[in-house]
Amino acid sequence: MQKIKSLMARQGLKSPQESMADLSPVENLRIPSSEEMRELRQQPIDPQAEQEIIDSIEEVYFSNDSFDMVRHELEKLPPELNLQELEDYRDKLKKQQAAVSKRVADLILEKQPSYVKELERVTALQANLQLAAVICTNARRQLRVSKEEFTEASLGLLANQRRRQLLTGLLKSLRTIKTLQRTDVRLSEMLEEEDYPGAIQLCLECQKAASTFKHYSCISELNSKLQDTLEQIEEQLDVALSKTCKHFDVLHYTKVQKAYTLLGKTQTAMDQLHMHFTQAIHNTVFQVVLGYVELCAGNADTKFLKMQYKDLCTHITLDSYIPCLTDLCKALWEVMLSYHRTMQWHEEHDKQKAAPSQDDAAAEADELTVDRSYVKKKLEHGLTRIWQDVQLKVKVYILGTDMSNFKYDDFIVVLDVISRLMQVGEEFCGSKSEVLQESIKRQSVNYFRNYHRARLEELRMFLENETWELCPVKSNFNIAQLHEFKFMGQCRSPSVSPSRQAASSVAPALEELSLFQQFHQEGNPFEMHIEPKEEETEDVLASNGYESDELEKSVYQDYDSDSDVADELKQDYVDEQTGDAPLKSVSRETIRSKKKSDYNLSKACAPILTNTTLNVIRLVGKYMQMMNILKPIAFDVIHCVSQLFDYYLYAVYTFFGRNDMYESSGLGLISSRLRTTLNRIQESLIDMDPVGENAGVHGPPEDRKEKVPIPHLSQMVVLTDSGTLYGLAQRVVATESLVFLAEQFESLQSHLDTMMPAAKKPFLQQFYSQTVSTASELRKPIYWIVAAKAIDYEQMLLMMAGVKWDIKEIMSQHNIYVDVLLKEFEQFNKRLGEVSRHVRIPLPVSNVLWEHCIRLANRTLVEGYANVKKCSNEGRALMQLDFQQFLMKLEKLTDLRPIPDKEFVETYIKAYYLTENDMEQFIKNHREYSMKQLANLVNVCLGSHINKKARQKLLSAIDDIDRPKR
């Protein structure tokens, strides 16, 4: 058995079919024929037995077709072969085969009808397939014909056409791609031309086209490049937006806003704009100040670049302070004007776009509304922010320098610039500029305190060196002609020519326009402080005291002519604001009727003032300029203005009016109001202590610092020479210059009142009512001294004492003392005329002088009559005769009417005739007479119509009147 297996292994295994094919016909397993099959079927086999035989077949025979049954059976052979067993096993297999074959044959016979039927169908299918083959053959032949005759010709054309269309589309795409590739060149050109909307529109269109051709590999790179380009455009657009902060251009800004609208970033643009404005303010002020600091430093040191703005401002020199401030304000004005014009642009743009077209979508319209509302609120809020930034920058600059040592004109320029800047702020956003006001107020108070102190010292020096000579000015001189009062406007002066008045009437039309309207397109409100102003030179001084020879002739020859006499010559003073003459002015009729006592005919009626007066007036004008520009310190300035007047008034009184000998005359030369004013000035302003070892003893240093040493009259002024009427010319110049100064103050009252804070107005009213109005009252004590010395009243008393009054006859000839007294008056009148050749003596002055002289003469007469020991009725009649003679001659010398104290003398003379009861009543009612005069009156009357008892009673009544005075 092992040999068989090894032999099989050497020859290789074969399948049963192969094995059967290899067998010889003899050896080949014979397949039962149909006859055999029939015999098998005919052999009676028990179905059960048949089934058992089939069941006995191994399962492996039913497994699959690839089963090798031969190999299987051979492998089952035992190692030791037994022929009988092999034959038995063979017979068993044959039975199994026979049983399977019989079963198969039965099944075939059973399926025979179906097989036949299926065979017929296969035959029919074969016929159909043959017919289909014929049809396909014919079809292929026809298709070959069609291909040759139709498809290759006609459809070939269609295919070519389609290919052409595809290639055309491809060419178009390639051209678009080429255009897209060259877009960056065009974008660069458009950016150089500042066509930002066009560049953005082109870039967006390119991005849209690029998304269409994104299937090309080159386009994907282009798309990223376009995105980078768009970001670059946004950066340049931001730079372009920043340029509008300094120099606003409508076309430029319109392009920028349109570009941001295309980008859909309107709100972002507004946020960026405000950031740029803030940055522009910072950069502008820093660059301006840095430029001046480096210019003044004169070296290339870069340390200033690293400084903070606050520290940089401290390096500004005094010489460059004003130019730098002006340039600073001009630069800031440009920024604010740009912001103002930006707001105007948006307002006009919103009006144009207020009604959206019907084609706009509702969502787009809502978005536009939101954007406009945001922009409007942002711009309105930005006004205050920008102005606050401007104020803070200027405040730092203002406080960075100590301005206490500035020249006045320079400081006024600073105030004017800041005032104009505050006006800009008022119009820009309605701000009161508290930051600027506070900073300039601090500087102003500091500056003004030092300035005023220096001016008071300067005024003291002027007064102590003043020789009280007349300063020749034109007859129509007015303070409005001085440069210091130009700010009040020419229209306030009555001497403005009609052409100037017409010009001034046009000025308000310009003033109604705001600064942003006046300088909308060009110019700058701060340029006036850079360029030198071409102002008219002052023409207030008269040549040699006269304006012209013609005017001098008209004064002498045509005094009565209404047409040739200027209005200024017909009145002492004309109110500057109303043009009306005050109540005390002299009318034309008065001038005509009182020519003899008006000693101003030798000169035109020009104001009487000195150089010191003119300086004080100029100083007042400067102070008012400061008030006008900086109202927060108006009260401090007006208080200092009042001190200027106070010191001038006190000096004039001290130099010419203080004389204790004559103040006790009982004539009330100094009113209680004037005395109170003088005491107030002395206590509050005059430093009475010497500047020596006791200087710091009285009062705190702060109070002493505010006071000014008492002035002393110049040694050049002589007041004791009788030939000059005891310095009458100097007294007239000093006193009338003070009166003129008071009149100018009166004319400025309404203007000062408008500047004064409401809470401080009572101070101004008190200053005018108690100080300014008392200036003319100084005439009495000052001219009293001249009147008291000009006539020898003592000589008259001595001559009256030698007259015999107890005569028995009525005399027809007056006494000689009357002639002597009248001669004194004639001499006095002559001296007045001589003085008037040098200094015009105004009518009020001549009236006061004559009034004093006549009053003193009349009182001397009463005193002379009171010295009489004995007197008769005829003597009293002689007294009346003497007095009437005196009055008659005196009325020819003076036009003063009525004669002062005429009743004083007449009443005293007539009292001689009074009865006892009338005399007692007379004593009670006439307190103007002295006790001595009343007692003498009683004593002289004794024995004539008053007895001793009545005399004693009357003397007791006089003593009772005098007792309270003791």
Phi, psi and omega in degrees: 000321179295326179294321179296317181295317179293324177297318178296323180293321180292320183278345180085147179279146176229158179288162180301321181294317179295320181296319180291327179290328182282339181293152175289161181305332181284316183283339183301138178292127184274131180271136182296137177280178181294328179293317179295322178297317178298318178297320179298319179293328182283335177293125181289116178235135180291126182302325182291320179293321178300319181293324179293322179297314180298320180294335181283349178293139181295148182294334185294334178293342181256011187287296179202173185288335183279004182291127180267098186288328182295310180300322182297315183290322180294320180294339180278347182297142179285165180298324181253113182279144177229122185300312182301318180295320179297316179296317178299316181294326177295315180299322178298317180294320178299316179301316180297318179296316180298317180296317179294317181297318178298319181295319179296316179298320177297318180294322179296314179298323180294325181264011184301314181298318180294323180296316180298313180299318181291327178295321177297319179295322179293323178295316178297319180296325179294320179295318179296321180294324177295320178295319179296324179295323178294315180298314181298321179297314178298319181296317180296323178295316180294319179296322178296320177296315180298319180297317182289321187265334188237302190297310184296336180269295187289307182293337175295321176298316180298319180296319178297320179298316179296320179296324179295318180296317178298319180292324176298313177300320179296319179298319178298316178298320180295320177296318177299317179297318178299318178298316179298321180295329181266006183295324184298329177294313180294322178297319178298318178297317181294325178291323176295326178279000182060031175269071185294317178300317179296319180295316179294317179300316179296318181295318178295319177296320178296320177297320178295317178294322180295323177295331178290323183254028183294347180286347174276138183294325181292333183287328180299321176292320179297322182298316178293325178294320178296323178295319176296320179297319180297320177294322177296320178298319179298321178296315179293327178294323178294321176295318179296324178295323180292333180293335181288348183288336182251322181225095184284127176236125186301312183296317180298313182292324177299317177300314183297314180295321177297320179296315179294327176296319177298324178282348183073030184235046181297314181293320177299319179300320181292320177298316179297321181300315180293324176296320179294322179296317177299316179294322180297319178298313181297311182295321183298307183295323181295316182294319180297309182294319179300319180300317180288322180296315179294323179296318181285329180291325175073016176225171184264029181292130183267007182295333181294330181297331184269358182281154170285156181302321182297317179290326181296324182295335181284349181265004178287130179278164181296324182292325184264002185297310184290313176302321180293317178299318180296313178297324178298313180292323178297317180294318178292326176299318179300319179294313181293323177296320178298319179293319179298316180290330174298315178297318178299319180300316182291323178297313179294321180295320180293324178296320180292327183259015185296320181255100180291151180292158183292340182283342182293143178287153182297320180297319179295320179297318178297320180295319178297319180297317179297317179299314181297318179297319180295314181298316181298313180295321180296318180293317180295319179292327182292334179306307183295320181297315182294316180296324177296318177299317180299314180300315183297319179295316180291324178300314179301319180293317183297314184279355182283348183229140175277113185263011184295338182258012178293153168290153184300313182299323178293318180293324177297321177298318178299313179298320181295318179297314181293323177298317178295323178294321177293325175297321176299316179297321178300316181281335183287311184216015179073019183278147175272000175055053181300324181296313179294318182299316182294317182293316181287333177293319178300314179293321184292316180298316179297313181294314187292327178298313179292319182296314183294321178299317179294323181291324177295318177296321178294320178296319177299318179296317178300314183295322182285340178254001182285129177264003176057044172268156184287134174266112186287118175234164180292158183294333180262024181301138179214144184296338179294343179281346180281147181301326185294342182250012180298331184295339180284346177096140181293336185292345180282340184270133180288348183266011180289137179289157180302324180294321179289324177296321178294321179293322180290335178288338178278334184301318181303330180297323178287324182294332180293334178284139177287165180298326180290335176278322181293320184247040184292314185262320183210169181085175182208132182295349181257003181290335183297340181269352178265311183279137179295134182277137177268089182263157176289138177287150180292135179232071184245341182273139177269146180282123179056030178086352179237149176281321178193163178295323181298318180295323179295318179296320183295330179292321183277313191271321187248044185296328183272353183281128180285328187281330186266348182267126180294154180301326181294337180275349182265354179211145183293328188207137176242130179297130186290330186268321182261337183080001181269150176280138177293171185297330184272001181291157186267126181282168181296320181296321180297320179298317182294322187278345187236037183297328185292325183265001178263106186268020181261010183288343181281350177221154172297155186284055177282153179299145177267115178205162181251174176299323179296319178300315180297321178294320178296318180297317178298320180296320177298319178298319178295317179298320181291326174301316181295320177296317183297324182277322185234088185291333180300333179255021183301319182294317179301318182292315180297323177299319178290324175300317179297326179292325176300313180293318180302314184293321178296315180298315181295323180294315180298319179294317182295320183288318194237345187245347183275113179202103185297331183299321185262345179289339181268019183286344179084008181270001180066044182295323178249116181290162179298325179295316179294319180295320177298318180297316180295320178295320179297315180298318182295320182286321188268333190239332188265127176269103186278345183278148176290157182274042184247225187289337181264016187295324185262010184279318188267114173078159179291155181301327181297318179294319181293329181293331181279348184263161181239138179302151179295134182282157178235141182293141179297143179291346178287341182267120180252121182249012184248003183271120180290336180293333178258019184055044175058049176069034183299320181301314179294322179296319179296313181299315182294311185291314184287332174294323176295317178297318178298318178298318178297321178296321178294322176298320178299319181291337181266000187299313182297323179292318177294325181296323179291333180276334186286134174301149185302322183291339184256002183297326176303326178299316181295318179297320179293321178300317180287318185285330186253344183240302183298318184288348181270357184301315182293340181288344178289345179301320185298303181294327183288311182282343176298321181298319178294313182297325182289331182262340187290332183239139183275088181286331180295319178299322180294322178297318179296318180293322178293328180293335180273359181274139177268120187254352181265045182283163183254346183245152176279125185271148178254353182244133180284167183281160185291332182298333178294317179295319179298317180296317179295326178294323175300318180292322177297318177298320178297318179297321179295317180295323177299319178297320179295319179294322183294343176290337180259321182226128177296129178259106182298159182302315178301325180291313179298324178296318179295316180299311179296321180298315179297314181297312181295319180298317179294320179296315180296321179290328175293321176300314179297319180295323178293319178293329181285344180273354182290131180272320180231140182206137177253175177298323178293325176297320178295323177296323177294321176302315181295322178297314178301315184293321179294321176298318179298315181296318184296314179290325182293323181295337176282337181275329185227151176264009182291121180224139351287166179293127182297141176059022177298315179294332181301317180283313184298319180296321181293319180294318182289337180298343180298332185268002185286150176281177182301308182297317179296324179294320179296317178294324179298317180298320181290326187273334187252082179280352183288343178272149180285164180299323181296317181294320179291319180294320179295323179299318180291318182293322180292325181284346182298130178096335179273302177217014176228128180272179184293323180295317178293324179299315180297321180295318181291322178295324176295321178296320178295320180294323177296324179291324185279337186300315181299338182281344185281000000 
